[in-house]
Amino acid sequence: MVVNLSRLNRYTSRNEVVAVPGKVLAAGEITHPITVAAFTFSRKAEEKIKAARGKCVSFSDLAKKNPKGSNIKIIG
């Protein structure tokens, strides 16, 4: 599964936590900070997320921070 930043920007709000069961690509822009967990990120997508003051994390890091999985939006 592939998700572009434009989709993340459209379906998220500021400071939300998102899980992407696949790869995040850089098409589009991200205009607010979010935390994204994904299997992989393109280099440019990671740069754009960080430039918007967001975070890119692994699923294991996300599970450690939020073991119950509360308040996580899944976008595919």
N, CA, C and O atoms as a Tripos MOL2 file, in Angstrom:
@<TRIPOS>MOLECULE
protein
  304   303    76     0     0
PROTEIN
NO_CHARGES

@<TRIPOS>ATOM
      1 N           0.8350   -1.1680    0.0000 N.3       1 MET1
      2 CA          0.0000    0.0000    0.0000 C.3       1 MET1
      3 C           0.8840    1.2370    0.0000 C.2       1 MET1
      4 O           1.8880    1.2940    0.7110 O.2       1 MET1
      5 N           0.5060    2.2260   -0.8010 N.am      2 VAL2
      6 CA          1.2530    3.4690   -0.9240 C.3       2 VAL2
      7 C           0.3170    4.6290   -0.5960 C.2       2 VAL2
      8 O          -0.8090    4.6830   -1.0900 O.2       2 VAL2
      9 N           0.7850    5.5590    0.2400 N.am      3 VAL3
     10 CA         -0.0010    6.7360    0.6190 C.3       3 VAL3
     11 C           0.8530    7.9760    0.3800 C.2       3 VAL3
     12 O           2.0080    8.0430    0.8010 O.2       3 VAL3
     13 N           0.2660    8.9540   -0.3040 N.am      4 ASN4
     14 CA          0.9570   10.2100   -0.5600 C.3       4 ASN4
     15 C           0.6910   11.2110    0.5550 C.2       4 ASN4
     16 O          -0.3010   11.1060    1.2760 O.2       4 ASN4
     17 N           1.5840   12.1800    0.6870 N.am      5 LEU5
     18 CA          1.4140   13.2130    1.7020 C.3       5 LEU5
     19 C           0.1270   14.0010    1.5050 C.2       5 LEU5
     20 O          -0.4770   14.4510    2.4800 O.2       5 LEU5
     21 N          -0.2960   14.1720    0.2730 N.am      6 SER6
     22 CA         -1.5450   14.9060    0.0220 C.3       6 SER6
     23 C          -2.7240   14.2360    0.7240 C.2       6 SER6
     24 O          -3.6000   14.9260    1.2460 O.2       6 SER6
     25 N          -2.7590   12.9240    0.7440 N.am      7 ARG7
     26 CA         -3.8330   12.2040    1.4360 C.3       7 ARG7
     27 C          -3.7220   12.3810    2.9520 C.2       7 ARG7
     28 O          -4.7250   12.5900    3.6340 O.2       7 ARG7
     29 N          -2.5070   12.2950    3.4660 N.am      8 LEU8
     30 CA         -2.3210   12.4960    4.9030 C.3       8 LEU8
     31 C          -2.7470   13.9040    5.3090 C.2       8 LEU8
     32 O          -3.3710   14.0960    6.3530 O.2       8 LEU8
     33 N          -2.4080   14.8770    4.4850 N.am      9 ASN9
     34 CA         -2.7670   16.2630    4.7800 C.3       9 ASN9
     35 C          -4.2850   16.4530    4.7670 C.2       9 ASN9
     36 O          -4.8370   17.1610    5.6090 O.2       9 ASN9
     37 N          -4.9460   15.8200    3.8100 N.am     10 ARG10
     38 CA         -6.3950   15.9590    3.6460 C.3      10 ARG10
     39 C          -7.1770   15.3180    4.7950 C.2      10 ARG10
     40 O          -8.1910   15.8660    5.2260 O.2      10 ARG10
     41 N          -6.7290   14.1850    5.2870 N.am     11 TYR11
     42 CA         -7.5150   13.4080    6.2490 C.3      11 TYR11
     43 C          -7.0090   13.4660    7.6890 C.2      11 TYR11
     44 O          -7.4640   12.6940    8.5330 O.2      11 TYR11
     45 N          -6.0830   14.3610    7.9750 N.am     12 THR12
     46 CA         -5.5940   14.4880    9.3480 C.3      12 THR12
     47 C          -5.7140   15.9180    9.8360 C.2      12 THR12
     48 O          -5.8680   16.8590    9.0580 O.2      12 THR12
     49 N          -5.6380   16.0450   11.1340 N.am     13 SER13
     50 CA         -5.6070   17.3570   11.7800 C.3      13 SER13
     51 C          -4.2820   17.5070   12.5100 C.2      13 SER13
     52 O          -3.5270   16.5460   12.6630 O.2      13 SER13
     53 N          -4.0220   18.6840   12.9420 N.am     14 ARG14
     54 CA         -2.7930   19.0210   13.6650 C.3      14 ARG14
     55 C          -2.5710   18.0620   14.8450 C.2      14 ARG14
     56 O          -3.4830   17.8030   15.6300 O.2      14 ARG14
     57 N          -1.3490   17.5440   14.9500 N.am     15 ASN15
     58 CA         -0.8800   16.6920   16.0540 C.3      15 ASN15
     59 C          -1.5480   15.3270   16.1460 C.2      15 ASN15
     60 O          -1.4450   14.6780   17.1860 O.2      15 ASN15
     61 N          -2.2250   14.8680   15.1050 N.am     16 GLU16
     62 CA         -2.7880   13.5120   15.1250 C.3      16 GLU16
     63 C          -1.6770   12.4830   14.9380 C.2      16 GLU16
     64 O          -0.5910   12.7900   14.4470 O.2      16 GLU16
     65 N          -1.9850   11.2540   15.3430 N.am     17 VAL17
     66 CA         -1.0820   10.1230   15.1540 C.3      17 VAL17
     67 C          -1.7200    9.2210   14.1010 C.2      17 VAL17
     68 O          -2.8930    8.8600   14.2040 O.2      17 VAL17
     69 N          -0.9250    8.8610   13.0810 N.am     18 VAL18
     70 CA         -1.4330    8.1170   11.9300 C.3      18 VAL18
     71 C          -0.5820    6.8740   11.7140 C.2      18 VAL18
     72 O           0.6420    6.9170   11.8400 O.2      18 VAL18
     73 N          -1.2430    5.7640   11.3880 N.am     19 ALA19
     74 CA         -0.5490    4.5330   11.0000 C.3      19 ALA19
     75 C          -0.8300    4.2730    9.5270 C.2      19 ALA19
     76 O          -1.9830    4.2790    9.0980 O.2      19 ALA19
     77 N           0.2190    4.0470    8.7630 N.am     20 VAL20
     78 CA          0.1060    3.7310    7.3370 C.3      20 VAL20
     79 C           0.6660    2.3280    7.1280 C.2      20 VAL20
     80 O           1.8680    2.1170    7.2900 O.2      20 VAL20
     81 N          -0.1830    1.3670    6.7720 N.am     21 PRO21
     82 CA          0.3020   -0.0060    6.5770 C.3      21 PRO21
     83 C           0.9720   -0.1750    5.2070 C.2      21 PRO21
     84 O           0.5110   -0.9510    4.3700 O.2      21 PRO21
     85 N           2.0490    0.5520    4.9990 N.am     22 GLY22
     86 CA          2.7510    0.5180    3.7180 C.3      22 GLY22
     87 C           3.8200    1.5850    3.6790 C.2      22 GLY22
     88 O           4.5170    1.8270    4.6650 O.2      22 GLY22
     89 N           3.9430    2.2320    2.5060 N.am     23 LYS23
     90 CA          4.9870    3.2360    2.2850 C.3      23 LYS23
     91 C           4.3620    4.6140    2.1240 C.2      23 LYS23
     92 O           3.3000    4.7550    1.5190 O.2      23 LYS23
     93 N           5.0250    5.6250    2.6670 N.am     24 VAL24
     94 CA          4.5960    7.0190    2.5200 C.3      24 VAL24
     95 C           5.4810    7.6660    1.4540 C.2      24 VAL24
     96 O           6.7090    7.6320    1.5320 O.2      24 VAL24
     97 N           4.8110    8.2640    0.4440 N.am     25 LEU25
     98 CA          5.5290    8.9510   -0.6300 C.3      25 LEU25
     99 C           5.3130   10.4560   -0.5350 C.2      25 LEU25
    100 O           4.3950   10.9120    0.1460 O.2      25 LEU25
    101 N           6.1540   11.2250   -1.2150 N.am     26 ALA26
    102 CA          6.2130   12.6780   -1.0460 C.3      26 ALA26
    103 C           5.2650   13.4830   -1.9250 C.2      26 ALA26
    104 O           5.3080   14.7120   -1.8650 O.2      26 ALA26
    105 N           4.4200   12.8690   -2.7310 N.am     27 ALA27
    106 CA          3.5310   13.6440   -3.6050 C.3      27 ALA27
    107 C           2.5760   14.4830   -2.7720 C.2      27 ALA27
    108 O           1.8680   13.9610   -1.9110 O.2      27 ALA27
    109 N           2.5590   15.7780   -3.0300 N.am     28 GLY28
    110 CA          1.7110   16.6790   -2.2730 C.3      28 GLY28
    111 C           2.4840   17.3370   -1.1530 C.2      28 GLY28
    112 O           3.7040   17.2100   -1.0490 O.2      28 GLY28
    113 N           1.7450   18.0410   -0.3220 N.am     29 GLU29
    114 CA          2.3520   18.7760    0.7880 C.3      29 GLU29
    115 C           1.6910   18.3710    2.0930 C.2      29 GLU29
    116 O           0.5710   17.8600    2.1040 O.2      29 GLU29
    117 N           2.3900   18.6000    3.1850 N.am     30 ILE30
    118 CA          1.8330   18.4260    4.5250 C.3      30 ILE30
    119 C           1.9650   19.7880    5.2030 C.2      30 ILE30
    120 O           3.0600   20.3440    5.2890 O.2      30 ILE30
    121 N           0.8440   20.3190    5.6810 N.am     31 THR31
    122 CA          0.8420   21.6960    6.1780 C.3      31 THR31
    123 C           0.7010   21.8010    7.6890 C.2      31 THR31
    124 O           0.6340   22.9060    8.2280 O.2      31 THR31
    125 N           0.6560   20.6750    8.3730 N.am     32 HIS32
    126 CA          0.5320   20.6790    9.8270 C.3      32 HIS32
    127 C           1.3180   19.5080   10.4030 C.2      32 HIS32
    128 O           1.5360   18.5100    9.7180 O.2      32 HIS32
    129 N           1.7460   19.6240   11.6610 N.am     33 PRO33
    130 CA          2.5310   18.5390   12.2630 C.3      33 PRO33
    131 C           1.6640   17.3290   12.6120 C.2      33 PRO33
    132 O           0.6080   17.4620   13.2310 O.2      33 PRO33
    133 N           2.1260   16.1580   12.2070 N.am     34 ILE34
    134 CA          1.4970   14.8820   12.5810 C.3      34 ILE34
    135 C           2.6090   13.8910   12.8850 C.2      34 ILE34
    136 O           3.7590   14.0940   12.4970 O.2      34 ILE34
    137 N           2.2600   12.8290   13.5740 N.am     35 THR35
    138 CA          3.1890   11.7240   13.7990 C.3      35 THR35
    139 C           2.7280   10.5830   12.9130 C.2      35 THR35
    140 O           1.5660   10.1830   12.9660 O.2      35 THR35
    141 N           3.6350   10.0550   12.0950 N.am     36 VAL36
    142 CA          3.2910    9.0090   11.1360 C.3      36 VAL36
    143 C           4.1320    7.7690   11.4050 C.2      36 VAL36
    144 O           5.3590    7.8400   11.4700 O.2      36 VAL36
    145 N           3.4600    6.6310   11.5600 N.am     37 ALA37
    146 CA          4.1400    5.3390   11.6300 C.3      37 ALA37
    147 C           3.8620    4.6210   10.3170 C.2      37 ALA37
    148 O           2.7150    4.5370    9.8800 O.2      37 ALA37
    149 N           4.9060    4.1100    9.6960 N.am     38 ALA38
    150 CA          4.7560    3.3930    8.4250 C.3      38 ALA38
    151 C           5.8710    2.3600    8.3170 C.2      38 ALA38
    152 O           6.8560    2.4010    9.0530 O.2      38 ALA38
    153 N           5.6860    1.4260    7.3700 N.am     39 PHE39
    154 CA          6.7490    0.4440    7.1390 C.3      39 PHE39
    155 C           7.9740    1.1290    6.5500 C.2      39 PHE39
    156 O           9.1010    0.8540    6.9610 O.2      39 PHE39
    157 N           7.7520    2.0410    5.5670 N.am     40 THR40
    158 CA          8.8600    2.7930    4.9810 C.3      40 THR40
    159 C           8.3810    4.1720    4.5550 C.2      40 THR40
    160 O           7.1880    4.4040    4.3570 O.2      40 THR40
    161 N           9.3320    5.0730    4.4220 N.am     41 PHE41
    162 CA          9.0940    6.4360    3.9670 C.3      41 PHE41
    163 C          10.0730    6.7310    2.8410 C.2      41 PHE41
    164 O          11.2310    6.3190    2.9040 O.2      41 PHE41
    165 N           9.6190    7.4420    1.8050 N.am     42 SER42
    166 CA         10.6000    7.9350    0.8410 C.3      42 SER42
    167 C          11.4010    9.0110    1.5570 C.2      42 SER42
    168 O          10.9200    9.6180    2.5140 O.2      42 SER42
    169 N          12.6060    9.2420    1.1000 N.am     43 ARG43
    170 CA         13.4710   10.2320    1.7350 C.3      43 ARG43
    171 C          12.8050   11.6060    1.7200 C.2      43 ARG43
    172 O          12.8260   12.3220    2.7210 O.2      43 ARG43
    173 N          12.2150   11.9700    0.5850 N.am     44 LYS44
    174 CA         11.5790   13.2820    0.4440 C.3      44 LYS44
    175 C          10.3380   13.4060    1.3360 C.2      44 LYS44
    176 O          10.0940   14.4720    1.8990 O.2      44 LYS44
    177 N           9.5560   12.3360    1.4720 N.am     45 ALA45
    178 CA          8.3750   12.3710    2.3450 C.3      45 ALA45
    179 C           8.7970   12.6060    3.7860 C.2      45 ALA45
    180 O           8.1770   13.3940    4.4990 O.2      45 ALA45
    181 N           9.8360   11.9320    4.2080 N.am     46 GLU46
    182 CA         10.3360   12.1100    5.5750 C.3      46 GLU46
    183 C          10.8000   13.5510    5.7930 C.2      46 GLU46
    184 O          10.5430   14.1350    6.8450 O.2      46 GLU46
    185 N          11.4790   14.1180    4.8030 N.am     47 GLU47
    186 CA         11.9400   15.5100    4.9060 C.3      47 GLU47
    187 C          10.7550   16.4700    5.0350 C.2      47 GLU47
    188 O          10.7890   17.3860    5.8560 O.2      47 GLU47
    189 N           9.7050   16.2640    4.2260 N.am     48 LYS48
    190 CA          8.5380   17.1480    4.2580 C.3      48 LYS48
    191 C           7.7750   17.0430    5.5800 C.2      48 LYS48
    192 O           7.3110   18.0500    6.1140 O.2      48 LYS48
    193 N           7.6480   15.8260    6.1040 N.am     49 ILE49
    194 CA          6.9530   15.6430    7.3900 C.3      49 ILE49
    195 C           7.7260   16.3530    8.4960 C.2      49 ILE49
    196 O           7.1310   17.0370    9.3290 O.2      49 ILE49
    197 N           9.0310   16.1970    8.5060 N.am     50 LYS50
    198 CA          9.8560   16.8470    9.5280 C.3      50 LYS50
    199 C           9.8590   18.3680    9.3620 C.2      50 LYS50
    200 O           9.9010   19.0950   10.3540 O.2      50 LYS50
    201 N           9.8150   18.8550    8.1170 N.am     51 ALA51
    202 CA          9.7670   20.3000    7.8720 C.3      51 ALA51
    203 C           8.4770   20.9090    8.4060 C.2      51 ALA51
    204 O           8.4510   22.0840    8.7720 O.2      51 ALA51
    205 N           7.4060   20.1180    8.4530 N.am     52 ALA52
    206 CA          6.1200   20.5720    9.0040 C.3      52 ALA52
    207 C           6.0750   20.3450   10.5180 C.2      52 ALA52
    208 O           5.0090   20.4440   11.1240 O.2      52 ALA52
    209 N           7.2150   20.0430   11.1280 N.am     53 ARG53
    210 CA          7.3660   19.7810   12.5640 C.3      53 ARG53
    211 C           6.6910   18.4770   12.9970 C.2      53 ARG53
    212 O           6.3380   18.3140   14.1650 O.2      53 ARG53
    213 N           6.5140   17.5540   12.0540 N.am     54 GLY54
    214 CA          5.9560   16.2530   12.3640 C.3      54 GLY54
    215 C           7.0430   15.2480   12.6730 C.2      54 GLY54
    216 O           8.2280   15.5810   12.7020 O.2      54 GLY54
    217 N           6.6240   14.0000   12.9060 N.am     55 LYS55
    218 CA          7.5700   12.9320   13.2460 C.3      55 LYS55
    219 C           7.2840   11.6990   12.3980 C.2      55 LYS55
    220 O           6.1330   11.4000   12.0820 O.2      55 LYS55
    221 N           8.3330   10.9990   12.0410 N.am     56 CYS56
    222 CA          8.2510    9.7120   11.3600 C.3      56 CYS56
    223 C           8.7640    8.6680   12.3430 C.2      56 CYS56
    224 O           9.8880    8.7730   12.8330 O.2      56 CYS56
    225 N           7.9430    7.6610   12.6330 N.am     57 VAL57
    226 CA          8.3220    6.6450   13.6080 C.3      57 VAL57
    227 C           8.0580    5.2580   13.0430 C.2      57 VAL57
    228 O           7.3050    5.0960   12.0830 O.2      57 VAL57
    229 N           8.6810    4.2720   13.6470 N.am     58 SER58
    230 CA          8.4280    2.8750   13.2740 C.3      58 SER58
    231 C           7.2100    2.3730   14.0470 C.2      58 SER58
    232 O           6.7850    2.9790   15.0310 O.2      58 SER58
    233 N           6.6680    1.2690   13.5860 N.am     59 PHE59
    234 CA          5.5300    0.6830   14.2960 C.3      59 PHE59
    235 C           5.9260    0.2180   15.6920 C.2      59 PHE59
    236 O           5.1180    0.2960   16.6170 O.2      59 PHE59
    237 N           7.1500   -0.2640   15.8600 N.am     60 SER60
    238 CA          7.5750   -0.7040   17.1960 C.3      60 SER60
    239 C           7.6790    0.4850   18.1530 C.2      60 SER60
    240 O           7.3300    0.3610   19.3270 O.2      60 SER60
    241 N           8.1550    1.6300   17.6670 N.am     61 ASP61
    242 CA          8.2030    2.8310   18.5120 C.3      61 ASP61
    243 C           6.8020    3.3020   18.8700 C.2      61 ASP61
    244 O           6.5470    3.7060   20.0040 O.2      61 ASP61
    245 N           5.8980    3.2490   17.9010 N.am     62 LEU62
    246 CA          4.5130    3.6480   18.1560 C.3      62 LEU62
    247 C           3.8710    2.7400   19.1980 C.2      62 LEU62
    248 O           3.1500    3.2120   20.0760 O.2      62 LEU62
    249 N           4.1310    1.4380   19.1020 N.am     63 ALA63
    250 CA          3.5640    0.4830   20.0590 C.3      63 ALA63
    251 C           4.1210    0.6980   21.4650 C.2      63 ALA63
    252 O           3.4080    0.5100   22.4510 O.2      63 ALA63
    253 N           5.3870    1.0890   21.5600 N.am     64 LYS64
    254 CA          5.9750    1.3600   22.8690 C.3      64 LYS64
    255 C           5.3580    2.5970   23.5060 C.2      64 LYS64
    256 O           5.0980    2.6190   24.7100 O.2      64 LYS64
    257 N           5.1240    3.6270   22.6990 N.am     65 LYS65
    258 CA          4.5540    4.8720   23.2190 C.3      65 LYS65
    259 C           3.0620    4.7500   23.5190 C.2      65 LYS65
    260 O           2.5500    5.4130   24.4210 O.2      65 LYS65
    261 N           2.3680    3.9050   22.7630 N.am     66 ASN66
    262 CA          0.9180    3.7920   22.8930 C.3      66 ASN66
    263 C           0.5130    2.3160   22.7680 C.2      66 ASN66
    264 O          -0.0380    1.9210   21.7410 O.2      66 ASN66
    265 N           0.7750    1.5020   23.7890 N.am     67 PRO67
    266 CA          0.5260    0.0620   23.6910 C.3      67 PRO67
    267 C          -0.9410   -0.3080   23.4810 C.2      67 PRO67
    268 O          -1.2310   -1.3780   22.9460 O.2      67 PRO67
    269 N          -1.8620    0.5480   23.8870 N.am     68 LYS68
    270 CA         -3.2870    0.2460   23.6860 C.3      68 LYS68
    271 C          -3.7680    0.6580   22.3050 C.2      68 LYS68
    272 O          -4.8570    0.2610   21.8910 O.2      68 LYS68
    273 N          -2.9900    1.4350   21.5940 N.am     69 GLY69
    274 CA         -3.3790    1.8690   20.2490 C.3      69 GLY69
    275 C          -4.4950    2.8990   20.2550 C.2      69 GLY69
    276 O          -5.2360    3.0130   19.2780 O.2      69 GLY69
    277 N          -4.6230    3.6360   21.3180 N.am     70 SER70
    278 CA         -5.6880    4.6230   21.4280 C.3      70 SER70
    279 C          -5.4030    5.8560   20.5840 C.2      70 SER70
    280 O          -4.2610    6.3020   20.4770 O.2      70 SER70
    281 N          -6.4620    6.4010   19.9850 N.am     71 ASN71
    282 CA         -6.3850    7.6610   19.2280 C.3      71 ASN71
    283 C          -5.3820    7.6200   18.0760 C.2      71 ASN71
    284 O          -4.6560    8.5870   17.8440 O.2      71 ASN71
    285 N          -5.3450    6.5020   17.3600 N.am     72 ILE72
    286 CA         -4.4990    6.3690   16.1860 C.3      72 ILE72
    287 C          -5.4050    6.2030   14.9780 C.2      72 ILE72
    288 O          -6.2870    5.3450   14.9610 O.2      72 ILE72
    289 N          -5.1800    7.0300   13.9740 N.am     73 LYS73
    290 CA         -5.9490    6.9560   12.7290 C.3      73 LYS73
    291 C          -5.1750    6.0980   11.7460 C.2      73 LYS73
    292 O          -3.9710    6.2880   11.5770 O.2      73 LYS73
    293 N          -5.8470    5.1570   11.0940 N.am     74 ILE74
    294 CA         -5.2190    4.3100   10.0890 C.3      74 ILE74
    295 C          -5.6260    4.8370    8.7180 C.2      74 ILE74
    296 O          -6.8120    4.9790    8.4200 O.2      74 ILE74
    297 N          -4.6380    5.1220    7.9010 N.am     75 ILE75
    298 CA         -4.8890    5.6190    6.5420 C.3      75 ILE75
    299 C          -4.1730    4.7280    5.5530 C.2      75 ILE75
    300 O          -2.9650    4.5110    5.6520 O.2      75 ILE75
    301 N          -4.9300    4.2140    4.5950 N.am     76 GLY76
    302 CA         -4.3490    3.3320    3.6010 C.3      76 GLY76
    303 C          -4.7670    3.6930    2.2090 C.2      76 GLY76
    304 O          -4.3570    3.0370    1.2510 O.2      76 GLY76
@<TRIPOS>BOND
     1     1     2 1
     2     2     3 1
     3     3     4 2
     4     3     5 am
     5     5     6 1
     6     6     7 1
     7     7     8 2
     8     7     9 am
     9     9    10 1
    10    10    11 1
    11    11    12 2
    12    11    13 am
    13    13    14 1
    14    14    15 1
    15    15    16 2
    16    15    17 am
    17    17    18 1
    18    18    19 1
    19    19    20 2
    20    19    21 am
    21    21    22 1
    22    22    23 1
    23    23    24 2
    24    23    25 am
    25    25    26 1
    26    26    27 1
    27    27    28 2
    28    27    29 am
    29    29    30 1
    30    30    31 1
    31    31    32 2
    32    31    33 am
    33    33    34 1
    34    34    35 1
    35    35    36 2
    36    35    37 am
    37    37    38 1
    38    38    39 1
    39    39    40 2
    40    39    41 am
    41    41    42 1
    42    42    43 1
    43    43    44 2
    44    43    45 am
    45    45    46 1
    46    46    47 1
    47    47    48 2
    48    47    49 am
    49    49    50 1
    50    50    51 1
    51    51    52 2
    52    51    53 am
    53    53    54 1
    54    54    55 1
    55    55    56 2
    56    55    57 am
    57    57    58 1
    58    58    59 1
    59    59    60 2
    60    59    61 am
    61    61    62 1
    62    62    63 1
    63    63    64 2
    64    63    65 am
    65    65    66 1
    66    66    67 1
    67    67    68 2
    68    67    69 am
    69    69    70 1
    70    70    71 1
    71    71    72 2
    72    71    73 am
    73    73    74 1
    74    74    75 1
    75    75    76 2
    76    75    77 am
    77    77    78 1
    78    78    79 1
    79    79    80 2
    80    79    81 am
    81    81    82 1
    82    82    83 1
    83    83    84 2
    84    83    85 am
    85    85    86 1
    86    86    87 1
    87    87    88 2
    88    87    89 am
    89    89    90 1
    90    90    91 1
    91    91    92 2
    92    91    93 am
    93    93    94 1
    94    94    95 1
    95    95    96 2
    96    95    97 am
    97    97    98 1
    98    98    99 1
    99    99   100 2
   100    99   101 am
   101   101   102 1
   102   102   103 1
   103   103   104 2
   104   103   105 am
   105   105   106 1
   106   106   107 1
   107   107   108 2
   108   107   109 am
   109   109   110 1
   110   110   111 1
   111   111   112 2
   112   111   113 am
   113   113   114 1
   114   114   115 1
   115   115   116 2
   116   115   117 am
   117   117   118 1
   118   118   119 1
   119   119   120 2
   120   119   121 am
   121   121   122 1
   122   122   123 1
   123   123   124 2
   124   123   125 am
   125   125   126 1
   126   126   127 1
   127   127   128 2
   128   127   129 am
   129   129   130 1
   130   130   131 1
   131   131   132 2
   132   131   133 am
   133   133   134 1
   134   134   135 1
   135   135   136 2
   136   135   137 am
   137   137   138 1
   138   138   139 1
   139   139   140 2
   140   139   141 am
   141   141   142 1
   142   142   143 1
   143   143   144 2
   144   143   145 am
   145   145   146 1
   146   146   147 1
   147   147   148 2
   148   147   149 am
   149   149   150 1
   150   150   151 1
   151   151   152 2
   152   151   153 am
   153   153   154 1
   154   154   155 1
   155   155   156 2
   156   155   157 am
   157   157   158 1
   158   158   159 1
   159   159   160 2
   160   159   161 am
   161   161   162 1
   162   162   163 1
   163   163   164 2
   164   163   165 am
   165   165   166 1
   166   166   167 1
   167   167   168 2
   168   167   169 am
   169   169   170 1
   170   170   171 1
   171   171   172 2
   172   171   173 am
   173   173   174 1
   174   174   175 1
   175   175   176 2
   176   175   177 am
   177   177   178 1
   178   178   179 1
   179   179   180 2
   180   179   181 am
   181   181   182 1
   182   182   183 1
   183   183   184 2
   184   183   185 am
   185   185   186 1
   186   186   187 1
   187   187   188 2
   188   187   189 am
   189   189   190 1
   190   190   191 1
   191   191   192 2
   192   191   193 am
   193   193   194 1
   194   194   195 1
   195   195   196 2
   196   195   197 am
   197   197   198 1
   198   198   199 1
   199   199   200 2
   200   199   201 am
   201   201   202 1
   202   202   203 1
   203   203   204 2
   204   203   205 am
   205   205   206 1
   206   206   207 1
   207   207   208 2
   208   207   209 am
   209   209   210 1
   210   210   211 1
   211   211   212 2
   212   211   213 am
   213   213   214 1
   214   214   215 1
   215   215   216 2
   216   215   217 am
   217   217   218 1
   218   218   219 1
   219   219   220 2
   220   219   221 am
   221   221   222 1
   222   222   223 1
   223   223   224 2
   224   223   225 am
   225   225   226 1
   226   226   227 1
   227   227   228 2
   228   227   229 am
   229   229   230 1
   230   230   231 1
   231   231   232 2
   232   231   233 am
   233   233   234 1
   234   234   235 1
   235   235   236 2
   236   235   237 am
   237   237   238 1
   238   238   239 1
   239   239   240 2
   240   239   241 am
   241   241   242 1
   242   242   243 1
   243   243   244 2
   244   243   245 am
   245   245   246 1
   246   246   247 1
   247   247   248 2
   248   247   249 am
   249   249   250 1
   250   250   251 1
   251   251   252 2
   252   251   253 am
   253   253   254 1
   254   254   255 1
   255   255   256 2
   256   255   257 am
   257   257   258 1
   258   258   259 1
   259   259   260 2
   260   259   261 am
   261   261   262 1
   262   262   263 1
   263   263   264 2
   264   263   265 am
   265   265   266 1
   266   266   267 1
   267   267   268 2
   268   267   269 am
   269   269   270 1
   270   270   271 1
   271   271   272 2
   272   271   273 am
   273   273   274 1
   274   274   275 1
   275   275   276 2
   276   275   277 am
   277   277   278 1
   278   278   279 1
   279   279   280 2
   280   279   281 am
   281   281   282 1
   282   282   283 1
   283   283   284 2
   284   283   285 am
   285   285   286 1
   286   286   287 1
   287   287   288 2
   288   287   289 am
   289   289   290 1
   290   290   291 1
   291   291   292 2
   292   291   293 am
   293   293   294 1
   294   294   295 1
   295   295   296 2
   296   295   297 am
   297   297   298 1
   298   298   299 1
   299   299   300 2
   300   299   301 am
   301   301   302 1
   302   302   303 1
   303   303   304 2
@<TRIPOS>SUBSTRUCTURE
     1 MET1         2 RESIDUE 1 A MET
     2 VAL2         6 RESIDUE 1 A VAL
     3 VAL3        10 RESIDUE 1 A VAL
     4 ASN4        14 RESIDUE 1 A ASN
     5 LEU5        18 RESIDUE 1 A LEU
     6 SER6        22 RESIDUE 1 A SER
     7 ARG7        26 RESIDUE 1 A ARG
     8 LEU8        30 RESIDUE 1 A LEU
     9 ASN9        34 RESIDUE 1 A ASN
    10 ARG10       38 RESIDUE 1 A ARG
    11 TYR11       42 RESIDUE 1 A TYR
    12 THR12       46 RESIDUE 1 A THR
    13 SER13       50 RESIDUE 1 A SER
    14 ARG14       54 RESIDUE 1 A ARG
    15 ASN15       58 RESIDUE 1 A ASN
    16 GLU16       62 RESIDUE 1 A GLU
    17 VAL17       66 RESIDUE 1 A VAL
    18 VAL18       70 RESIDUE 1 A VAL
    19 ALA19       74 RESIDUE 1 A ALA
    20 VAL20       78 RESIDUE 1 A VAL
    21 PRO21       82 RESIDUE 1 A PRO
    22 GLY22       86 RESIDUE 1 A GLY
    23 LYS23       90 RESIDUE 1 A LYS
    24 VAL24       94 RESIDUE 1 A VAL
    25 LEU25       98 RESIDUE 1 A LEU
    26 ALA26      102 RESIDUE 1 A ALA
    27 ALA27      106 RESIDUE 1 A ALA
    28 GLY28      110 RESIDUE 1 A GLY
    29 GLU29      114 RESIDUE 1 A GLU
    30 ILE30      118 RESIDUE 1 A ILE
    31 THR31      122 RESIDUE 1 A THR
    32 HIS32      126 RESIDUE 1 A HIS
    33 PRO33      130 RESIDUE 1 A PRO
    34 ILE34      134 RESIDUE 1 A ILE
    35 THR35      138 RESIDUE 1 A THR
    36 VAL36      142 RESIDUE 1 A VAL
    37 ALA37      146 RESIDUE 1 A ALA
    38 ALA38      150 RESIDUE 1 A ALA
    39 PHE39      154 RESIDUE 1 A PHE
    40 THR40      158 RESIDUE 1 A THR
    41 PHE41      162 RESIDUE 1 A PHE
    42 SER42      166 RESIDUE 1 A SER
    43 ARG43      170 RESIDUE 1 A ARG
    44 LYS44      174 RESIDUE 1 A LYS
    45 ALA45      178 RESIDUE 1 A ALA
    46 GLU46      182 RESIDUE 1 A GLU
    47 GLU47      186 RESIDUE 1 A GLU
    48 LYS48      190 RESIDUE 1 A LYS
    49 ILE49      194 RESIDUE 1 A ILE
    50 LYS50      198 RESIDUE 1 A LYS
    51 ALA51      202 RESIDUE 1 A ALA
    52 ALA52      206 RESIDUE 1 A ALA
    53 ARG53      210 RESIDUE 1 A ARG
    54 GLY54      214 RESIDUE 1 A GLY
    55 LYS55      218 RESIDUE 1 A LYS
    56 CYS56      222 RESIDUE 1 A CYS
    57 VAL57      226 RESIDUE 1 A VAL
    58 SER58      230 RESIDUE 1 A SER
    59 PHE59      234 RESIDUE 1 A PHE
    60 SER60      238 RESIDUE 1 A SER
    61 ASP61      242 RESIDUE 1 A ASP
    62 LEU62      246 RESIDUE 1 A LEU
    63 ALA63      250 RESIDUE 1 A ALA
    64 LYS64      254 RESIDUE 1 A LYS
    65 LYS65      258 RESIDUE 1 A LYS
    66 ASN66      262 RESIDUE 1 A ASN
    67 PRO67      266 RESIDUE 1 A PRO
    68 LYS68      270 RESIDUE 1 A LYS
    69 GLY69      274 RESIDUE 1 A GLY
    70 SER70      278 RESIDUE 1 A SER
    71 ASN71      282 RESIDUE 1 A ASN
    72 ILE72      286 RESIDUE 1 A ILE
    73 LYS73      290 RESIDUE 1 A LYS
    74 ILE74      294 RESIDUE 1 A ILE
    75 ILE75      298 RESIDUE 1 A ILE
    76 GLY76      302 RESIDUE 1 A GLY
